[in-house]
Amino acid sequence: MDLSPRLQGIADQVPAGARFADVGTDHGYLPVWLLLQGRIQHAIASDLRAGPLQRARETAAQYGTAAQMDFRLCDGLAGIAPDEVDTIAIAGMGGETIAMILAAAPWTRQCRLLLQPMTAGEDLRQWLGENGYRINSERIACEGKRYYTILNVTGGAMPAQTPAELWVGRQSSDVLRAPWLDYMLAKVNRQLEGHRAAAVPDETAIRGLEEVAEGIRTMRKELDS
Ligand SMILES: C[S@@+](CC[C@H](N)C(=O)[O-])C[C@H]1O[C@@H](n2cnc3c(N)ncnc32)[C@H](O)[C@@H]1O
């Protein structure tokens, strides 16, 4: 089984021997791949909906890993006990949903979290900083024309984040950092254009986004120099 670059970016950050849960597992590729590699010995695969969880069961049956997995039908971490896991992936969901899942399970501050927001990464980074979580690093993945970031998070105090850092994470030497910054700058610029074209432009939002865009351009220049 080959993982997509996005899922591989998450899998690479799961420590050997981790007590692992994949929340919102859907197809179940991530835990099944980790079990096939022998990186972990057991995994919990959970999902809010029965259909996706059934897909995970089918993947596990196909690859012979079902005996090493528990399948839990639950909202977020509601069906997972704190002493069952030390590493949790929550991927392929909006940043607000990820924050809501963590808010309902504050014990996750004692775990390693691998978070991959599809949208609203800026809201998730802000929420993490305000709620006792620390982003230790981010890894960028590219699939076709889309870029993704995977936040490696533990409990702890997070240094203050600038508006641009809320959108693109802290500056790093990731090989995909430059195209990631270009990708996110284009996204911010599209939002700015939308605001400017509005019948009644929201000047506060425009000023905020201009500050974000300027911060991203500065980070991009730093990389070039
Ligand atoms: C787009 S899929 C992502 C699948 C996989 N994690 C990935 O990254 O490829 C999102 C999955 O999250 C599940 N989901 C959404 N909200 C959830 C919640 N509050 N708790 C658990 N699962 C949830 C959905 O049912 C769906 O199967």
The ligand as a Tripos MOL2 file, in Angstrom:
@<TRIPOS>MOLECULE
LIG
   27    29     1     0     0
SMALL
NO_CHARGES

@<TRIPOS>ATOM
      1 C1        -12.2120   13.9150    4.3840 C.3       1 LIG1
      2 S1        -12.2730   12.5760    5.4890 S.3       1 LIG1
      3 C2        -10.5540   12.4570    5.9540 C.3       1 LIG1
      4 C3        -10.1220   11.0270    6.0740 C.3       1 LIG1
      5 C4         -8.6810   10.8460    6.5410 C.3       1 LIG1
      6 N1         -8.5100   11.2870    7.9130 N.3       1 LIG1
      7 C5         -7.7390   11.5900    5.6420 C.2       1 LIG1
      8 O1         -7.1500   12.5790    6.0720 O.co2     1 LIG1
      9 O2         -7.5610   11.1830    4.4800 O.co2     1 LIG1
     10 C6        -12.9800   13.2740    6.9470 C.3       1 LIG1
     11 C7        -13.5480   12.2150    7.8690 C.3       1 LIG1
     12 O3        -13.7400   12.7950    9.1470 O.3       1 LIG1
     13 C8        -14.9450   12.3150    9.6710 C.3       1 LIG1
     14 N2        -15.3850   13.2680   10.6970 N.ar      1 LIG1
     15 C9        -15.8990   14.5130   10.5240 C.ar      1 LIG1
     16 N3        -16.1790   15.0800   11.6960 N.ar      1 LIG1
     17 C10       -15.8230   14.1820   12.6580 C.ar      1 LIG1
     18 C11       -15.8920   14.1570   14.0720 C.ar      1 LIG1
     19 N4        -16.3770   15.1980   14.7650 N.pl3     1 LIG1
     20 N5        -15.4510   13.0650   14.7240 N.ar      1 LIG1
     21 C12       -14.9770   11.9960   14.0460 C.ar      1 LIG1
     22 N6        -14.8970   11.9480   12.6890 N.ar      1 LIG1
     23 C13       -15.3190   13.0210   12.0130 C.ar      1 LIG1
     24 C14       -15.8590   12.1940    8.4710 C.3       1 LIG1
     25 O4        -16.9310   11.2950    8.7180 O.3       1 LIG1
     26 C15       -14.8940   11.6860    7.4160 C.3       1 LIG1
     27 O5        -14.8570   10.2860    7.3550 O.3       1 LIG1
@<TRIPOS>BOND
     1     1     2 1
     2     2     3 1
     3     2    10 1
     4     3     4 1
     5     4     5 1
     6     5     6 1
     7     5     7 1
     8     7     8 2
     9     7     9 1
    10    10    11 1
    11    11    12 1
    12    11    26 1
    13    12    13 1
    14    13    14 1
    15    13    24 1
    16    14    15 ar
    17    14    23 ar
    18    15    16 ar
    19    16    17 ar
    20    17    18 ar
    21    17    23 ar
    22    18    19 1
    23    18    20 ar
    24    20    21 ar
    25    21    22 ar
    26    22    23 ar
    27    24    25 1
    28    24    26 1
    29    26    27 1
@<TRIPOS>SUBSTRUCTURE
     1 LIG1         1 GROUP 0 **** ****
